[in-house]
Every structure is written in C-alpha cells, then in structure tokens.
Amino acid sequence: EPKYRKRRSYYQRGSTDQQGHFKLRGLRPGSYTVVAWESLEDEQYLDPEFLKKFEEQGTSVKVEKAGRQRVTLKVLPAPADQP
C-alpha cells in the first residue's frame, strides 16, 4: 500500500529454491504488491521511487492473519540501472 512505502518493516525479500518456489513468513495482514526480478542490488527494492517503475508489473496479494497464499509471478529482467 502506498502509505507504507517508506516503512522498511513492510518490505521483505526472498529467493527461490531450485524449483522456483519461495516463501515469505511473518507478513502483517494487508494488501501487498509482489515483484520478482532475475537479480537486484541489495537494498534497491527499499527505494519507493525505484519501485514505482515496477508497480504495474507486480502481482497484488491480500494477506490474512495466519493465512497462506499461492502466487505465480512473472520474473522481470534485472533493472537496467544496476551497476
């Protein structure tokens, strides 16, 4: 949600296993946008201005308390502005 963009505690980063599966644990209930890249600089995903460029390509997910979600993501190429 846009109002939480500057709060680091609302961001999580994960990696896939060999089958392409990932898990994010301990998310607070709420609406999220999930974005997957081939690679990303360490904390680039914490920059709200950077994320704005990819909002439309993310997947919206609503997380309920003690809930589980299965999400299929489109993996985006590494951002061109990475060193």
N, C-alpha and C positions, 0 to 999 in steps of 0.2 A: 504494500500500500504506500502511495506517495508520502504520506505523513511520517512514515518510519524510515525513509531513505537515509537519513543522517545518523541513525542509531545502529551502531555496529552489532549490537546484541541480536538484531533481527536478520542478520546475514549468516549463511552457512556455506561452506564449501565442501565438496565431496569429490571422490574419484571413483571410477568404475572398476569392477573386477574384470577378469578375463572374458566373461560372458557379456559385458556391457551393463551389468546391474550396479546400482548404487543405493545407499541408504543414508538418510539424514535423520538423526534422532534428536529428540528433545525440542522440537519446534513448538513454539507457542501456537495455540489455536488462532486462526485468522486466514486471510487471503494472501497468497504468495504468487509471484511470477518466477518460474524456474527456467534458467537458461543454461545451456551446455555448450562449451567450446572445446575444440581439439586441444588447445593449450591456452594458458592465460598467465600473465605475470602474477606474482604472489598475491598482492592485495588490490589489483586493478578492479576487481568486482566490488570493492567497497566505495568506489567513486560514483556518486549519484549521476554526475554528468556523463560519465562513460556508459553507465547502464541505460540511460535514456535512449541511446542509439540502438539498443537491442530489445527494448520493451515489446515491440510488436512481434518479434520473433520468438519470444518466450512462451511458455505454457502456463496458463493460470491454474492454480490448485487451491482448494479450500481445505484447510486442516482443522479437524475437530479434535477435541480433547481425547487423548488415548486412542486416536484413530490411525488408520493406515490408508495410504493411497498408492495406487499403481499408476505410474505416469510414463508415457512413452515420449521421449524427447528427440527433436531434430538437433544433431550436433552441428554447431556453426564452425566455420573455419577460424583459425586463430586471428584475432584482430590485426589489421594491417599496421596499426600504430605501435605494435610491440617492438622493442629493440631486437 
